[in-house]
Amino acid sequence: MKITEWLPEFPVSSEDDVDLMKYFINTSHIKELLTTPKWMILGRKGTGKTAIYRYLQSTDFLSNKKKLCIPLNFREYPWPTHKLYKETMEGEINAYYKSWHYLITVQTLSKFINHLEKNGEKLSGELSKAKQIIQKIYGSPLPSLIEVIKGKLFRVQKIELPSGEIDDFSVSGGNISFEDASKSEELISSLRSNAFSIHNYFEKILSKYINDYDLYVTLDQLDENWLESEIEDYSKILVNLVTVCKSINSESITSNRKLKCILFLRTDIYETLRFNDKNKVYQSSAIEIKWDEKSLNEMFFERIKKYKPSNVKIEPKLKSDSVFEVRKVKNGATPFKHILRRSFYRPRDVIVYFNNIRKEFISSKTGLYTSKQLYAAENGFSLSMYRELIDEWANQKPEIEKYLNILQNISTQKFDYSEYTEGYNSIFTNSQKAEIDNSLNFLFQNSIIGQKINANWEYICTNPHMQINYNTEFRVNNGLTKRLVLTETRAKRKL
């Protein structure tokens, strides 16, 4: 059988891959997340953060009624609106703390009440009352993130709080747009006061009733809707989200509450945040997703095993190399190693490369992939790598395309600092040395370029402990050379 008859083209996006859980359920990252106090998942785009986020919502994980996942996806979240909830700016680092805590509490309580009702459990008087209040404020007993953040709280006129509870409150009639409210200090003050008063009431009820349940609040895609002009403000918002998650998780441990807030964040975003005990939080609370040759090989081989027909023979000891009819290719590498040398060591890269090999397949004596098809796939893969970088950094680093143009204009895969400086100055006028160094360091930290360690060319994705040296030669990642039309050296180009 031709391999294309049984090994399919795989979805690149984790949202579209129906088989994704099979490949991630046994990863060490999930085991560590569920068996230790760690609560923050860090990783570069394409490393599998969303796969873990999705697993925590799967029926495989939610195997009993005492377990509940509260997924909060921020792809379409109105970040500018969130800023209206901040406290007075005394101590700016804590400006958004209460607003995050409020948002998480409302979402958790509303989904917890819904979970109880779906499972046929009778609500207590307190939970029934909380449901009515949520319905009255947000127009739904199960409000979305946007409905919570754009609720009617600025229209709440009267709240009675005897004995720490809400006896009654009234909402004014008429329509007040959130845009109008944002221009009124009186309405903004009312918004904060109402939100935080109601939050205390909701939090008390939530804490009282969740102890027999395992609740996982998961927050993902926090960088999807950022605007370049707002990055500084967004960073302040995220710092407080980290602080809130840390506080909720610490309190859950000390009080034996079964509530865990799990934050999914790009590594580069976390590195830009500034707050006290940042390194301590990383050491004690973060799980950074990193892949090596062995784990990536096993990940893809799981896919091969699932789709392989019984009448097709492969050699299990070869793992992913078993779908190639050759054992060694250029420079003595195995086919799979050849693929990794053109990647950022991410599952997405491996999947994209194999999909491109599949497109190049015509036929072979064995029905397996050939070295010719492996090499032919480099063009399509290189273009995908280029586009992926643009997509990854368009918001946070919009000059990424110009950086790649500099590398393309140099025209060789290997270059030195002076060549890069000349190329940088041709695109960015009146540039300073610090700007040039920062751009080179950005390319280096993201494995777009690497340097030689001993006798081997290495990149951060393969050697995370290496440090940039501006006095030695650089080399563009093999995965980009086709798209950037680079030759290995100038001497070779002249030939």
Disulfide bonds with the S-S distance in Angstrom:
none
